[in-house]
Amino acid sequence: MDVTLHLAQDPEADELLGRSPLAALVGMLLDQQIPMEWAFKGPSTIARRMGAEDLDAHDIAAHDPEAFAALLAEKPAVHRYPGSMAGRVQQLCRYLVETYDGDAEAVWRGVGDGRELLRRLQELPGFGKQKAQIFLALLGKQLGVRPEGWREAAGDYGAPKAFRSVADITGPESLAKVRAHKQEMKAAAKAAKAAKPTDK
């Protein structure tokens, strides 16, 4: 895995995401309740604060939880909720150590079927169906991991030029399109909620 991603909109952070399967997984895990660029810059920040050039599942899994939470909370914080997200990152790394000997790429390496890959991704701690489908679409669209049926397994996120998620972001222009789509979805959800009759 060695591609150029543009998710953090930061050359150093994006370079790490493009060469490190674990960094890409951790970035996806962090991508909730904060701007996407902030989330995907997280793996690079964590690696730097651990004095490493890449993330290591064994090191993170074995790290003292309080010390790891403090590492994520240092200013600028890696996430709006550094304590709980530190726990989730460690949980993910422990699972990877127990299930895949710490090799994040083994989650998708050699998997020949899109549905099987989606199942494996959904088994990762912190990955619900939507997050798993978005990551599957990212693998297929930008990281060259395309088992049979991957687009179908990724649902709407797998469609070409969908501009629905991080899977479609290749630069500032596509980032703006994804942002616009997310705002439309939020507005639609808000309108649907407002239109519901209230119980008397």
Disulfide bonds with the S-S distance in Angstrom:
none
